[in-house]
Amino acid sequence: MRRVLLDHGRGHRRQKRGGGEAHVTLHTWLNAVHDRPIEVEDALALDEVLTRLAAVDERQATIVEMRYFGGLTELEMAAALGVTDRTVRRDWEQARLFLAEALR
């Protein structure tokens, strides 16, 4: 899902539009999953920071991807990763601090 959203963002940046096909965006889905509208620039900046986070802690980067791009709950992430929901919460808090600092 991360790659799909980023490809969409890059396409939006270039202002390319498909021939006579109906214009379909991911904004509606993104806005439904998240509390506030997600801008394309936000997603692209997040991708850059996630790459840096993955170099430090792969599981934290995966949790951010699952939450931000997949809309999974803590319990769903815990089951997918084979860890407890408490571990997911702890990793999410640490990743959130990393992201906040990096996106400043």
C-alpha positions as CSV (number, residue, x, y, z in Angstrom):
1,M,0.0,0.0,0.0
2,R,2.9,2.3,0.8
3,R,4.2,2.1,-2.8
4,V,0.8,2.6,-4.3
5,L,0.2,5.8,-2.3
6,L,3.7,7.1,-3.1
7,D,3.3,6.4,-6.8
8,H,0.0,8.2,-6.6
9,G,1.7,11.2,-4.9
10,R,4.4,11.3,-7.5
11,G,1.9,11.2,-10.3
12,H,-0.1,14.0,-8.7
13,R,3.1,16.0,-8.4
14,R,3.7,15.7,-12.2
15,Q,0.1,16.6,-12.9
16,K,-0.4,13.6,-15.2
17,R,-3.9,12.5,-16.0
18,G,-5.1,9.4,-17.8
19,G,-6.8,9.6,-21.2
20,G,-10.5,9.4,-21.2
21,E,-10.7,7.3,-18.0
22,A,-12.5,8.4,-15.0
23,H,-10.3,10.2,-12.5
24,V,-10.0,8.1,-9.3
25,T,-8.0,9.3,-6.3
26,L,-6.9,7.8,-3.0
27,H,-7.7,10.9,-1.1
28,T,-11.2,9.7,-0.2
29,W,-9.8,6.5,1.3
30,L,-7.0,8.3,3.1
31,N,-9.4,10.8,4.6
32,A,-11.7,8.0,5.8
33,V,-8.8,6.1,7.5
34,H,-7.2,9.1,9.2
35,D,-8.5,11.8,11.5
36,R,-7.4,14.6,9.2
37,P,-6.9,15.0,5.5
38,I,-3.5,13.6,4.4
39,E,-1.7,15.8,1.9
40,V,0.5,14.2,-0.8
41,E,3.5,16.1,0.4
42,D,3.0,14.7,3.9
43,A,3.1,11.1,2.5
44,L,6.2,11.8,0.5
45,A,8.0,13.4,3.4
46,L,6.9,10.4,5.6
47,D,8.4,8.0,3.1
48,E,11.8,9.7,3.3
49,V,11.7,9.6,7.1
50,L,10.5,5.9,7.2
51,T,13.5,4.9,5.1
52,R,15.8,6.4,7.8
53,L,13.7,4.8,10.6
54,A,14.0,1.4,8.9
55,A,17.8,1.7,9.1
56,V,17.5,2.2,12.8
57,D,14.6,-0.1,13.7
58,E,12.8,-2.2,11.0
59,R,9.9,-3.2,13.3
60,Q,9.1,0.4,14.2
61,A,9.1,1.4,10.5
62,T,6.8,-1.6,9.8
63,I,4.4,-0.5,12.5
64,V,4.3,3.1,11.2
65,E,3.5,1.7,7.7
66,M,0.8,-0.6,9.0
67,R,-0.8,2.2,10.9
68,Y,-0.4,5.1,8.5
69,F,-0.8,3.4,5.2
70,G,-2.8,0.3,6.2
71,G,-5.0,1.7,8.9
72,L,-4.5,-1.4,11.1
73,T,-5.3,-1.4,14.8
74,E,-2.7,-2.2,17.5
75,L,-4.2,-5.7,17.9
76,E,-4.1,-6.4,14.2
77,M,-0.5,-5.2,14.0
78,A,0.5,-7.3,17.0
79,A,-1.1,-10.4,15.4
80,A,0.6,-9.8,12.1
81,L,4.1,-9.2,13.7
82,G,3.8,-12.0,16.3
83,V,4.3,-9.6,19.3
84,T,2.0,-8.3,22.0
85,D,-0.1,-5.2,21.6
86,R,1.9,-3.6,24.4
87,T,5.1,-4.0,22.3
88,V,3.3,-2.4,19.4
89,R,2.2,0.5,21.6
90,R,5.8,1.0,22.9
91,D,7.3,0.8,19.4
92,W,4.6,3.2,18.1
93,E,5.5,5.8,20.7
94,Q,9.2,5.5,20.0
95,A,8.6,5.7,16.3
96,R,6.3,8.7,16.7
97,L,9.0,10.5,18.6
98,F,11.5,9.7,15.9
99,L,9.1,10.9,13.2
100,A,8.2,14.1,15.0
101,E,11.8,15.0,15.4
102,A,12.7,14.1,11.8
103,L,9.8,16.0,10.3
104,R,10.4,19.2,12.2
